Amino acid sequence: MSKPRALIYGRMEVPAAIEAEFNAWYNAEHMGWRLERVPGILAGRRYRALKGSPKYAALYDLANVDVLKSEPYLAIGAEERTNPTPEYQKIRPQFQSFARTLYEEITRTPTDYRPPAEGRALLAAMLVPRAEDEDEFNDWYDTEHAPAIRSVAGVLSGRRFRAVEGEPKYLALYDLISSDVLESKEYAIKRHSPWADRIRSRLQSRIHFVYERIFP
């Protein structure tokens, strides 16, 4: 049986004084090198939070977790350690509030998912159920909640993940035509139900980020 797809979800801040340099470096070098040189990295995108912190996020879609053990991927890390570019030396030490979580995919819709070109925004929902509620939480999310959210006009896709390294344990990502989708009456109605409200009231933690896509 083939291994599930995987995802790196990185979050970070940088000082305002170097934001322009940071974005240029991240696009061309940090993400650019990985997309060009590592066959198992299927896609990469960068986002800016509309509110909250960390301000920046990066997603790398992987064929599976073994990509991170591959020679091309490890070679980039070795190069950055032993022969870093001037930009890397200046910018990387200034990362703040850095977090990196490795996830394996649970579900995706559509099944032939590729990051949609028209997806200008992203909803990221990070949820941690209590241990005693985990089975019901997954049942609710897969059978009621995710289908309801995916049916909202302007929601282009929906994917769920479980953490392999790092936290939080569960992540759901929804590509959106725009962040305005989340202000619609339809979204407000479909995100609620008696079951949803009961599950949410028992969650150990719940964090949502709304992002605008900044690259590519």
Buried (B, 14 or more C-beta within 10 A) or exposed (E): EEEBBBBBBBBBBBEEEEBEBBBEBBBEBBBBBBBEEBEBBBBBBBBBBEEEEBBBBBBBBBBBBEBBEBEBBEEBEEBBEEEEBEBBEBBBEBBEEEEEBBBBBBBBBEEEBEBEEEBBBBBBBBBBBEEEBEEBBBEBBEEBBBEBBBEBEBBBBBBBBEBBEBEBBBBBBBBBBEBEBBEBEBBEEBBEBEBBEEBBEEBEEEEEBBBBBBBE
